């Protein structure tokens, strides 16, 4: 019990999305998509709305074709707005100020900036110049838990000091619109959003009611034979970066989900059946269904994952924090409950964390 009390805890969370929200049908109509196969992909993926920063309309009333430079500028401007809002909401949730932030980790996979979001947010928000920082770039949808592992490690070494992680994903700055089925799968799925989480080892002066939930341990499961299944790389035909998702991704992830959770729980005395709360990345309807079937989970177990997918689409690295915020607000977790956080992404990789209330 002593080790659990001294482990870092999630003490606050905050999320933000762009102001413009679109139904799937509105997106199809905006781009004049009439192909019934593509319309079916958009309308049958369990997504109702997404917040996006779509291209401006040209003189013909249709969205313009953005260059890679346009997309990077969108990534920077929209990402900075969302990141700032998410961090501010997170600090308000903790009851902390910008002066309390001693470590800032920024995660993104939808653009490349140097200096990265950590330096830009420190300047924009007015965070103390002595704040330590880290940028995690290009790891994909699983990156939030990879970074949370690093943030937890920093917090464990600095008891009582506040660390903040923010995932900033402007997925609409990574779209290619060419009418192909390959790009249409991606374009039907991802939404824009940022989510921040505050982590701290509770100290005698920290003021937390309880470090709930406590971050108990992390585990990774890498599937190297599926290294090309999820990619964000250069597309010569379009002169810009683009996402690629292999149709087999849901089955690869699902087939390895049980092994990933077993690795997380080994040596803890916790069984899968003991886990009360599941916070799973909103990777897509087929991905969620595959994970759910292979782990024996009910739709209730992944209700927040499904809700985030329905309302926002796949938010990449920050998706699981949107789901965690809904679980937190639901006030369903009780002292003694155990939870599992799970994200999936390029590598191919399944990342997990064990948390306790």
URMO-V481301 format. One record per helix or strand. SS is the DSSP state (h for helix, s for strand). FROM is the first residue (numbers start at 1). LEN is the number of residues. Records with the same first field share a line. If there is no record, write none. Layout:
SS->FROM-LEN, FROM-LEN
This chain:
h->2-5, 24-7, 36-8, 68-27, 98-3, 117-9, 143-15, 171-4, 181-7, 224-3, 249-17, 272-3, 285-11, 303-10, 316-15
s->9-8, 21-3, 49-3, 57-1, 63-1, 101-8, 132-6, 162-8, 190-1, 193-8, 214-9, 230-6, 240-6, 277-4, 314-1, 338-8, 349-8
